[in-house]
């Protein structure tokens, strides 16, 4: 069936079956690279470039450069049902690869894969590939290039020459037809360039973290054990639950490391994680100088830092049942008695010793001095 192509409607994309080669400078080995070709339906305007592979990252990057080369987005792109673009091959409802679909949404276009094993569905690009092979590959066969950038410089010159040639059938060049037909119908490009991201599924662990490339990233604790989608980009890691982003982190390349957003922790975990010597001293300062002195003594004297933090944690819980002035008084009496622990302060409060005069309560705790001490007058002094 003869196909009629509307201006700015479709762009056909494909890879050449015949590959280009570049030379590895360090080894002298010839390395095969792919030739990506795109042809606009109405004008036959052609784009071509060399890429390292046909994988998703290269496939999407080629489309980004293609759409910038065109200066706008056509209504649809017609590719083969290759794995980089289609994850579920189907004659009627093919499943588009998620990053490819995301790319099309970013540029306000759509993907219309050709039917499996039906090259005539994209005859435009099939013919464009043949022309590219004759026009580009043949001219580059005797030129040695040592990088993709170098070979793409040669390809860009040849493509410009190809698009500038007058076609006998139309009496105009591809560039002239593109400017007259396709360009006015293209959708304007967004301000920001599309950033490639790989999608994958993961199950959130009980500690509300997901593992991405051997690094753990936190998500809101409510998502623990849920299945989520992860979008991994060059600089960011995003986590989606039911198509809504629930977490975003700067990507870390620390193998076996952990990145945790405190906002993702439940209140109890956040409180525990924020505990430190400084936080307890700050709390004690609000209670009073004796409480601060006791807290500092506990933190210094304990063998292990965790022992001191636990004891200070206990002191802080006393606020649930006792007023701050009573806690301050109890800490003062504990310091006088040489008792530096949560248990002693709790006992003082429990028995109400903090409400007794300091001299009276202190006397009950102090040992009786020996009678032969030089500062003790003795009973005879008063007779």
C-alpha positions in Angstrom: 0.0 0.0 0.0 1.3 3.4 -0.9 2.0 5.5 2.2 1.2 9.2 2.3 3.3 11.1 4.7 2.0 14.2 6.4 4.3 17.1 7.1 5.9 16.9 10.5 4.1 13.7 11.3 6.6 10.8 11.4 10.3 10.2 11.8 11.6 6.7 11.0 14.6 5.4 12.9 16.8 2.3 12.6 20.3 1.0 12.8 22.3 0.0 9.7 23.0 -3.7 9.4 26.5 -2.9 8.1 28.7 -1.4 10.8 31.4 1.2 10.9 34.8 0.6 12.6 37.1 2.7 14.6 40.7 1.9 15.8 41.7 1.6 19.4 44.8 3.8 19.8 46.2 1.7 22.7 45.9 -1.7 21.0 45.5 -0.9 17.3 42.5 -3.2 17.2 39.5 -2.4 14.9 36.3 -2.0 16.9 32.9 -2.2 15.3 30.4 0.6 16.1 26.7 1.1 15.1 25.3 3.5 12.6 22.0 5.1 13.7 19.9 6.6 10.9 16.7 8.7 11.0 14.6 9.9 8.1 11.6 12.3 8.1 8.6 11.0 6.3 7.5 14.0 4.3 10.8 15.5 3.3 13.3 12.6 3.5 15.5 14.8 5.7 18.2 12.5 7.0 20.2 12.3 10.2 23.0 9.8 11.0 25.6 9.2 13.7 27.8 6.5 15.1 27.2 5.0 18.5 29.1 2.4 20.6 26.2 0.0 21.0 22.4 -0.4 20.4 21.8 -0.5 24.2 19.1 1.7 25.8 21.5 4.5 26.9 23.0 4.9 23.4 19.5 4.5 21.8 18.0 7.3 23.9 21.1 9.6 23.5 20.9 9.2 19.7 17.2 10.3 19.9 18.1 13.3 22.0 20.7 14.5 19.5 18.3 13.7 16.6 15.5 15.8 18.0 18.0 18.7 18.6 19.2 18.3 15.1 15.7 18.7 13.8 15.0 21.6 16.0 11.6 20.2 17.1 9.6 17.1 17.7 7.6 15.3 15.0 4.3 13.8 15.9 5.6 10.2 16.2 8.8 8.1 15.9 8.6 4.8 14.1 11.3 2.3 15.2 11.8 -1.5 14.8 10.6 -3.5 17.8 14.2 -3.8 19.0 14.8 -4.4 22.8 16.1 -0.9 23.4 12.7 0.5 22.4 10.2 -2.3 22.9 10.0 -4.7 25.8 6.9 -6.6 24.7 6.8 -7.3 21.0 3.3 -7.3 19.6 1.6 -6.7 16.3 -1.2 -4.6 17.9 -0.1 -3.3 21.3 3.7 -3.4 21.8 5.0 -2.6 25.2 7.3 0.5 24.9 10.5 0.4 27.0 9.9 2.7 30.0 12.8 5.1 29.5 11.9 5.4 25.8 8.3 6.2 26.7 9.5 8.7 29.3 11.7 10.3 26.6 8.7 10.7 24.2 6.6 12.3 26.9 9.3 14.8 27.7 9.3 15.9 24.1 5.6 15.7 23.6 5.7 13.1 20.9 4.9 9.3 20.8 6.3 6.0 19.7 4.6 3.9 16.9 6.7 0.7 16.5 6.6 -1.0 13.2 4.9 -4.5 13.2 7.3 -7.3 13.9 9.0 -8.6 10.7 7.3 -5.9 8.6 10.1 -3.7 7.2 7.7 -2.1 4.8 6.1 -0.3 7.7 9.2 1.9 7.8 10.2 1.8 4.2 11.4 5.4 4.5 14.2 4.5 6.9 15.0 1.3 5.1 15.7 3.3 2.0 17.5 5.9 4.2 19.7 3.2 5.6 20.6 2.0 2.1 21.4 5.6 1.1 23.5 6.1 4.2 25.4 2.9 3.5 26.2 4.1 0.0 26.8 7.7 0.8 28.5 7.5 4.2 30.0 4.0 4.7 31.5 3.9 1.2 33.2 7.3 1.6 34.5 6.4 5.1 35.9 3.0 4.1 39.4 4.4 3.5 39.4 6.8 6.5 40.8 5.7 9.8 39.2 7.2 12.9 40.3 6.7 16.5 37.1 7.8 18.4 33.4 8.1 18.0 33.7 11.9 18.1 36.2 11.8 15.2 34.1 9.5 13.0 30.9 11.5 13.8 32.6 14.7 12.6 33.1 13.0 9.2 29.5 11.7 9.2 28.1 15.2 10.0 29.8 16.6 6.9 28.5 13.8 4.7 25.0 14.1 6.1 25.0 17.9 5.4 26.2 17.1 1.9 23.4 14.5 1.4 20.7 16.8 2.7 21.9 19.6 0.4 21.8 17.6 -2.8 18.9 18.2 -5.1 16.7 15.2 -5.6 15.7 14.6 -9.3 12.2 13.4 -8.3 11.3 16.5 -6.4 13.6 19.1 -7.9 14.5 20.2 -4.4 16.9 19.1 -1.7 16.0 17.3 1.4 16.8 20.4 3.4 14.6 22.6 1.3 11.7 20.2 1.7 12.3 19.9 5.4 12.2 23.7 5.8 9.0 24.0 3.7 7.1 20.9 5.0 8.3 19.5 8.2 9.9 22.3 10.3 6.7 24.4 10.5 4.8 21.4 11.9 7.3 20.3 14.6 6.5 20.7 18.3 8.9 23.2 20.0 11.5 21.6 22.3 11.3 22.0 26.1 13.9 24.2 27.8 15.6 21.3 29.6 17.3 18.4 27.9 16.1 14.9 28.6 18.3 13.1 31.2 18.5 9.4 30.7 17.5 7.1 33.5 17.3 3.3 33.8 14.2 1.8 35.4 14.0 -1.2 37.6 11.8 -2.8 40.2 12.8 -3.4 43.8 11.2 -4.4 47.1 11.8 -2.1 50.1 13.6 -3.8 53.0 12.2 -3.8 56.6 14.7 -1.0 57.4 12.9 1.1 54.7 15.9 1.2 52.4 16.3 -0.1 48.8 19.5 -1.3 47.3 20.6 0.3 44.0 24.0 -0.6 42.5 25.3 -1.9 45.8 24.3 1.2 47.8 21.2 1.6 50.1 18.9 4.5 49.8 16.1 5.4 52.2 12.4 5.7 51.4 9.5 6.8 53.7 9.2 4.1 56.4 5.5 3.6 55.4 6.8 1.9 52.2 8.7 -0.9 54.0 8.1 -4.2 52.2 6.3 -2.5 49.3 7.3 -3.0 45.7 8.6 0.2 44.1 10.1 1.4 40.8 13.6 2.9 40.8 14.9 5.4 38.2 18.7 5.5 38.2 20.2 8.5 36.4 23.8 9.8 36.2 23.4 12.0 39.2 20.2 11.1 40.9 18.3 8.1 42.3 14.5 8.4 42.4 12.0 6.0 43.9 8.4 5.7 42.7 5.4 4.1 44.4 2.2 3.8 42.4 3.6 6.2 39.8 4.3 8.9 42.4 7.8 9.8 43.5 8.3 9.1 47.1 12.1 9.6 47.5 14.9 11.3 45.7 18.6 11.2 46.4 21.9 12.4 45.0 23.5 9.2 43.5 26.4 7.8 45.5 29.0 5.5 44.1 30.2 4.2 47.6 30.1 0.5 47.4 28.2 -0.9 50.4 27.3 2.5 51.7 24.0 4.0 52.9 22.2 7.2 52.2 19.4 8.1 54.6 17.1 11.1 54.6 16.1 11.8 58.3 12.6 12.8 57.1 12.0 9.1 56.0 12.5 7.8 59.6 9.6 7.3 62.0 9.6 9.7 64.9 11.1 7.2 67.4 13.9 6.2 65.0 14.6 9.9 64.2 14.8 10.8 67.9 17.2 7.9 68.5 19.4 8.8 65.5 19.6 12.4 66.5 20.9 11.6 70.0 24.5 12.7 70.8 26.6 14.2 73.5 25.7 17.7 72.2 22.0 17.0 72.1 21.9 15.8 75.7 24.0 18.7 76.9 21.7 21.1 75.1 18.7 19.5 76.9 20.5 19.6 80.3 21.3 23.3 79.8 17.6 24.0 79.6 17.0 22.2 82.9 19.8 23.8 84.9 23.5 24.0 85.7 23.5 21.0 88.0 21.7 18.8 85.5 24.3 19.9 82.9 27.2 19.1 85.3 25.7 15.6 86.0 25.2 14.9 82.3 28.8 15.9 81.4 30.1 13.7 84.3 28.1 10.7 83.1 29.3 11.1 79.5 32.9 11.4 80.5 33.1 8.6 83.1 31.3 5.8 81.3 33.6 3.2 79.6 31.7 3.1 76.4 29.9 6.1 74.8 26.7 4.1 74.5 26.6 3.6 78.2 26.6 7.3 78.8 24.0 7.9 76.1 21.7 5.3 77.7 22.0 6.9 81.1 21.3 10.4 79.8 18.4 9.0 77.8 17.0 7.8 81.1 17.5 11.2 82.8 15.6 12.8 79.9 12.6 10.5 80.4 12.2 11.7 83.9 10.5 14.8 82.4 7.4 12.7 81.8 6.7 12.4 85.5 8.6 15.2 87.2 8.8 19.0 86.9 12.1 20.4 85.7 12.9 22.2 89.0 12.6 18.9 90.8 15.0 17.2 88.3 17.5 20.0 88.7 17.3 19.7 92.6 17.7 15.9 92.4 20.7 16.3 90.1 22.3 18.7 92.6 21.8 16.2 95.5 23.2 13.4 93.3 26.3 15.5 92.6 26.8 16.3 96.3 26.4 12.6 97.2 28.8 11.6 94.4 26.1 9.6 92.7 26.4 9.9 88.9 23.7 7.8 87.4 20.1 7.8 86.2 19.1 5.3 88.9 20.3 7.5 91.8 18.4 10.6 90.4 15.3 8.5 89.9 15.5 7.2 93.5 15.9 10.7 94.9 12.8 11.9 93.0 10.8 8.7 93.9 11.5 9.2 97.6 11.1 13.0 97.5 14.6 13.6 98.8 14.9 16.5 96.3 12.3 18.4 98.4 14.3 18.2 101.6 16.8 20.9 102.6 20.1 20.2 100.9 22.0 20.2 104.2 19.7 17.7 105.8 19.7 15.3 102.9 23.4 15.7 102.4 24.2 14.8 106.0 22.4 11.5 105.7 24.7 10.6 102.7 28.0 11.9 104.1 30.2 9.5 106.3 30.8 10.6 109.9 34.3 11.9 110.3 36.7 10.3 112.8 36.7 11.8 116.3 40.5 12.2 116.4 40.5 14.5 113.4 42.5 17.7 114.1 39.5 19.9 113.3 37.1 18.2 115.7 36.9 19.8 119.1 35.3 16.9 120.8 32.9 16.8 123.8 35.5 18.1 126.4 35.6 21.4 124.6 32.0 22.2 125.7 32.4 21.3 129.4 
